[in-house]
């Protein structure tokens, strides 16, 4: 595996971990912000991001989003799309995707600003 030196940090949201083995992460040496949905969906099982968390040797953050399904990481859907594709647009009762994205976007931006601030 070759590391592209231009990549200085990474944000990973709800990874489908069937494609990884524990050794897949051994060479990761950049800061990582890892996000997981509590409920999973579409092949992502609840807390499968634990595999990534437990095997990342690099400095990283791990955040599990309560009451979130896998598609909660997709931006809020316009009404027409929500009607056409409810499987990706409708969240669990009590989950506010708009509020989540407001916080998620701010947290990702803050993480990247910290870890990319010294990049020319």
VMD Tcl script that draws the C-alpha trace (Angstrom):
set ca {
  {0.00 0.00 0.00}
  {1.31 3.42 -0.95}
  {0.55 6.58 0.99}
  {-0.10 9.73 -1.00}
  {1.84 12.41 0.94}
  {-0.71 15.04 -0.08}
  {-3.29 13.38 2.20}
  {-2.73 14.95 5.65}
  {-5.96 13.98 7.45}
  {-9.14 11.98 6.81}
  {-12.77 11.96 7.87}
  {-14.55 8.62 7.57}
  {-18.32 8.35 8.01}
  {-20.00 5.00 8.70}
  {-17.61 2.75 6.79}
  {-18.74 -0.53 5.29}
  {-16.08 -2.60 7.01}
  {-16.54 -5.86 5.10}
  {-13.81 -4.63 2.76}
  {-11.21 -4.29 5.53}
  {-9.15 -6.63 7.62}
  {-7.46 -5.64 10.89}
  {-4.19 -5.24 9.01}
  {-5.78 -2.82 6.51}
  {-5.14 0.06 8.89}
  {-1.59 -0.71 9.98}
  {0.03 1.86 7.72}
  {-2.37 4.72 8.48}
  {-0.31 7.47 10.05}
  {-2.48 10.54 9.53}
  {-5.08 11.98 11.92}
  {-8.54 10.47 11.38}
  {-11.99 11.55 12.49}
  {-14.21 8.45 12.44}
  {-18.00 8.69 12.61}
  {-20.49 5.86 13.10}
  {-24.26 5.63 13.15}
  {-25.78 3.90 16.15}
  {-28.41 2.11 14.05}
  {-26.47 1.29 10.86}
  {-28.26 0.30 7.67}
  {-27.66 -0.59 4.02}
  {-25.04 -3.20 4.90}
  {-23.44 -1.19 7.69}
  {-24.13 -2.93 10.97}
  {-24.46 -0.93 14.18}
  {-21.01 -0.19 15.58}
  {-19.06 -1.88 12.74}
  {-16.87 1.20 12.78}
  {-15.46 -0.36 15.96}
  {-13.29 -2.48 13.63}
  {-11.74 0.67 12.24}
  {-11.48 2.30 15.67}
  {-9.77 -0.72 17.22}
  {-7.25 -1.07 14.41}
  {-6.24 2.50 13.59}
  {-2.73 3.07 14.92}
  {-2.84 6.80 14.11}
  {-4.23 9.57 16.27}
  {-7.97 9.57 15.77}
  {-11.33 10.63 17.10}
  {-14.27 8.22 17.22}
  {-17.83 9.47 17.44}
  {-21.02 7.42 17.46}
  {-24.14 9.37 16.52}
  {-27.07 8.36 18.77}
  {-30.30 7.26 17.06}
  {-28.74 7.77 13.61}
  {-29.03 5.35 10.71}
  {-26.43 4.97 7.98}
  {-28.08 7.48 5.65}
  {-28.14 10.18 8.33}
  {-24.73 11.19 6.95}
  {-26.38 12.14 3.64}
  {-27.40 15.79 3.53}
  {-31.06 16.49 4.32}
  {-33.26 15.58 1.36}
  {-35.46 18.01 -0.52}
  {-39.17 17.07 -0.28}
  {-39.36 15.51 -3.76}
  {-36.43 13.19 -3.06}
  {-37.80 12.30 0.38}
  {-41.03 11.17 -1.30}
  {-39.19 9.25 -4.03}
  {-36.48 7.64 -1.86}
  {-37.67 7.42 1.75}
  {-35.11 4.69 2.50}
  {-32.31 7.27 2.33}
  {-34.25 10.33 3.49}
  {-36.38 9.24 6.45}
  {-34.68 8.96 9.83}
  {-35.59 7.26 13.09}
  {-38.21 9.02 15.21}
  {-36.60 11.82 17.17}
  {-33.51 12.16 14.97}
  {-33.14 15.65 13.49}
  {-30.98 15.38 10.38}
  {-30.84 19.14 9.84}
  {-29.56 19.75 13.38}
  {-27.17 16.81 13.10}
  {-25.65 18.16 9.89}
  {-25.23 21.58 11.41}
  {-23.10 20.02 14.18}
  {-21.46 17.36 11.98}
  {-20.35 19.93 9.40}
  {-18.96 22.22 12.11}
  {-17.09 19.34 13.79}
  {-15.60 18.08 10.53}
  {-14.54 21.59 9.56}
  {-12.93 22.19 12.97}
  {-11.05 18.86 12.74}
  {-9.74 19.65 9.26}
  {-8.74 23.19 10.24}
  {-6.65 21.85 13.12}
  {-4.94 19.16 11.09}
  {-4.55 21.05 7.84}
  {-3.59 24.44 9.28}
  {0.11 23.87 8.64}
  {-0.38 22.54 5.10}
  {1.04 24.98 2.53}
}
mol new
graphics top color blue
foreach p $ca { graphics top sphere $p radius 0.5 }
foreach p [lrange $ca 0 end-1] q [lrange $ca 1 end] { graphics top cylinder $p $q radius 0.2 }
display resetview
